[in-house]
Amino acid sequence: MMTRKMKTSLFSSLLFLFFSSPAAAQGCAMCRSALEGQVQSAVDAINLGIVVLLIPPLTIMSTILFITFRQDK
């Protein structure tokens, strides 16, 4: 069962993600314009690089959230 603290935390996180996405999407336009004239293999390599660079921060944040909520019990 979700406590009030967990609901508030989840709501604020979702709200933050919702409002920060337009600011984060500005870099995508630069990548797209730089890759427009490239071959498909270069585009695939950039996409793979983005995913690889995204994994460590997500893992760190997930671990912190898991430990925080586990200690809250």
Backbone as CSV, one residue per row, in Angstrom:
resi,resn,N_x,N_y,N_z,CA_x,CA_y,CA_z,C_x,C_y,C_z
1,MET,0.841,-1.173,0.000,0.000,0.000,0.000,0.891,1.243,0.000
2,MET,0.530,2.204,-0.804,1.330,3.418,-0.913,0.967,4.397,0.191
3,THR,1.991,4.894,0.839,1.772,5.905,1.864,1.630,7.268,1.206
4,ARG,1.268,8.234,1.996,1.088,9.580,1.473,2.424,10.149,0.987
5,LYS,3.493,9.832,1.713,4.814,10.309,1.324,5.223,9.734,-0.032
6,MET,4.937,8.474,-0.248,5.277,7.837,-1.527,4.452,8.424,-2.668
7,LYS,3.176,8.672,-2.411,2.325,9.260,-3.443,2.792,10.660,-3.811
8,THR,3.162,11.437,-2.800,3.654,12.790,-3.053,4.954,12.755,-3.839
9,SER,5.839,11.848,-3.473,7.112,11.712,-4.163,6.910,11.284,-5.614
10,LEU,6.035,10.335,-5.836,5.751,9.872,-7.194,5.123,10.978,-8.035
11,PHE,4.186,11.696,-7.454,3.525,12.787,-8.175,4.516,13.883,-8.540
12,SER,5.376,14.264,-7.598,6.337,15.328,-7.885,7.364,14.882,-8.925
13,SER,7.744,13.606,-8.896,8.674,13.100,-9.905,8.052,13.120,-11.297
14,LEU,6.817,12.678,-11.393,6.135,12.696,-12.689,5.914,14.118,-13.186
15,LEU,5.602,15.018,-12.278,5.415,16.419,-12.648,6.720,17.012,-13.164
16,PHE,7.810,16.704,-12.495,9.126,17.182,-12.930,9.465,16.645,-14.314
17,LEU,9.243,15.357,-14.535,9.537,14.766,-15.831,8.673,15.363,-16.942
18,PHE,7.431,15.654,-16.620,6.528,16.211,-17.616,6.979,17.601,-18.060
19,PHE,7.395,18.429,-17.106,7.768,19.797,-17.450,9.210,19.948,-17.905
20,SER,10.068,18.974,-17.648,11.457,19.093,-18.072,11.701,18.509,-19.457
21,SER,10.764,17.776,-20.011,10.991,17.142,-21.307,11.191,18.142,-22.453
22,PRO,10.484,19.282,-22.512,10.770,20.211,-23.611,12.186,20.774,-23.550
23,ALA,12.713,20.998,-22.358,14.072,21.518,-22.245,15.089,20.467,-22.662
24,ALA,14.850,19.225,-22.333,15.778,18.160,-22.688,15.713,17.827,-24.174
25,ALA,14.610,18.096,-24.812,14.437,17.754,-26.215,15.169,18.716,-27.148
26,GLN,15.704,19.810,-26.635,16.393,20.771,-27.493,17.663,20.185,-28.093
27,GLY,18.337,19.313,-27.357,19.555,18.699,-27.881,19.266,17.734,-29.018
28,CYS,18.075,17.152,-29.031,17.723,16.192,-30.079,17.688,16.844,-31.458
29,ALA,17.254,18.081,-31.516,17.196,18.772,-32.803,18.599,18.974,-33.371
30,MET,19.556,19.268,-32.516,20.932,19.431,-32.991,21.493,18.110,-33.502
31,CYS,21.238,17.034,-32.781,21.724,15.720,-33.229,21.094,15.345,-34.562
32,ARG,19.806,15.594,-34.679,19.111,15.230,-35.919,19.642,16.032,-37.096
33,SER,19.855,17.332,-36.891,20.349,18.151,-38.001,21.779,17.772,-38.371
34,ALA,22.575,17.359,-37.405,23.954,16.938,-37.704,23.990,15.604,-38.427
35,LEU,22.987,14.765,-38.210,22.987,13.426,-38.805,22.149,13.304,-40.071
36,GLU,21.542,14.387,-40.528,20.662,14.297,-41.697,21.388,13.797,-42.939
37,GLY,22.623,14.194,-43.144,23.349,13.794,-44.347,24.177,12.538,-44.182
38,GLN,24.114,11.916,-43.021,24.944,10.742,-42.739,24.274,9.460,-43.227
39,VAL,25.079,8.423,-43.316,24.551,7.113,-43.691,23.820,6.506,-42.492
40,GLN,23.008,5.496,-42.740,22.184,4.896,-41.703,23.018,4.280,-40.572
41,SER,24.197,3.759,-40.905,25.034,3.140,-39.865,25.515,4.184,-38.850
42,ALA,25.769,5.401,-39.302,26.175,6.472,-38.375,25.015,6.855,-37.464
43,VAL,23.819,6.896,-38.011,22.633,7.219,-37.213,22.394,6.123,-36.169
44,ASP,22.539,4.869,-36.583,22.373,3.758,-35.644,23.418,3.801,-34.539
45,ALA,24.651,4.177,-34.887,25.718,4.259,-33.888,25.433,5.359,-32.870
46,ILE,24.940,6.489,-33.327,24.591,7.576,-32.404,23.444,7.155,-31.495
47,ASN,22.435,6.515,-32.047,21.313,6.050,-31.227,21.766,5.049,-30.169
48,LEU,22.647,4.144,-30.541,23.181,3.181,-29.582,24.005,3.888,-28.505
49,GLY,24.778,4.877,-28.904,25.569,5.648,-27.944,24.697,6.382,-26.938
50,ILE,23.575,6.901,-27.398,22.650,7.589,-26.502,22.088,6.616,-25.475
51,VAL,21.718,5.435,-25.922,21.174,4.430,-25.000,22.234,3.989,-23.998
52,VAL,23.458,3.777,-24.472,24.534,3.346,-23.584,24.832,4.418,-22.533
53,LEU,24.827,5.684,-22.924,25.075,6.767,-21.972,23.912,6.991,-21.016
54,LEU,22.738,6.517,-21.366,21.565,6.687,-20.518,21.488,5.630,-19.423
55,ILE,22.093,4.475,-19.628,21.980,3.361,-18.680,22.590,3.676,-17.304
56,PRO,23.812,4.198,-17.180,24.368,4.444,-15.839,23.560,5.417,-14.972
57,PRO,23.120,6.575,-15.494,22.325,7.453,-14.632,21.006,6.818,-14.183
58,LEU,20.367,6.079,-15.083,19.126,5.419,-14.700,19.359,4.350,-13.650
59,THR,20.454,3.625,-13.770,20.783,2.605,-12.780,21.077,3.228,-11.421
60,ILE,21.829,4.309,-11.418,22.156,4.988,-10.161,20.895,5.530,-9.494
61,MET,20.047,6.194,-10.265,18.824,6.769,-9.684,17.876,5.679,-9.206
62,SER,17.774,4.599,-9.953,16.908,3.490,-9.535,17.404,2.864,-8.243
63,THR,18.717,2.716,-8.118,19.291,2.157,-6.898,19.042,3.069,-5.708
64,ILE,19.216,4.362,-5.890,18.976,5.314,-4.806,17.512,5.271,-4.376
65,LEU,16.599,5.253,-5.330,15.176,5.193,-4.986,14.820,3.888,-4.293
66,PHE,15.384,2.784,-4.760,15.122,1.490,-4.146,15.596,1.463,-2.697
67,ILE,16.808,1.942,-2.463,17.355,1.959,-1.100,16.550,2.898,-0.216
68,THR,16.163,4.043,-0.736,15.396,5.012,0.048,14.042,4.432,0.467
69,PHE,13.324,3.862,-0.467,12.013,3.321,-0.130,12.119,2.057,0.733
70,ARG,13.196,1.325,0.584,13.379,0.129,1.400,13.679,0.505,2.852
71,GLN,14.457,1.559,3.048,14.774,2.002,4.405,13.610,2.706,5.060
72,ASP,12.663,3.182,4.264,11.491,3.884,4.798,10.551,2.947,5.527
73,LYS,10.588,1.666,5.202,9.671,0.696,5.805,9.973,0.427,7.248
